[in-house]
Amino acid sequence: QVQLVESGGGLVQAGGSLRLSCAASGTTFSLNIMGWYRQAPGQQRELVARITSLGYTDYADSVKGRFTISRDNNKNTVYLQMNSLKPEDTAVYYCNVRTSQSVIYWGQGTQVTVSS
């Protein structure tokens, strides 16, 4: 089992920045892909960014150049640095982990609100 604890969400004005963190605990030796998804009201959950254990990254087109995903394997933590935030980035952001056995875990979600 893997437990995920997210932090760093909040309210920010357009153009501002936030940094999300997600710390994994439990059976963490097999963490493979770590990432962030988001879900806005009335919308489907969508991939924001993900990073493999070797550091390969993948971003949604809507956040490329503004968001940066990183991870600290020693701390079993994944980060999402969000810059130049826009009102359309407003959503609940969820941490997501896929183990090497392809088991998927989700965090509880953290609200990000960007005011115009």
Buried (B, 14 or more C-beta within 10 A) or exposed (E): EBBBBBEBBEEBEEEBEBBBBBBBEEBBEBBBBBBBBBBBEEEEBEBBBBBBEEEEEBBBEEBEEBBBBBBEEEEBBBBBBBBEBBEEBBBBBBBBBBBEEEEEBBBEBBEBBBEE
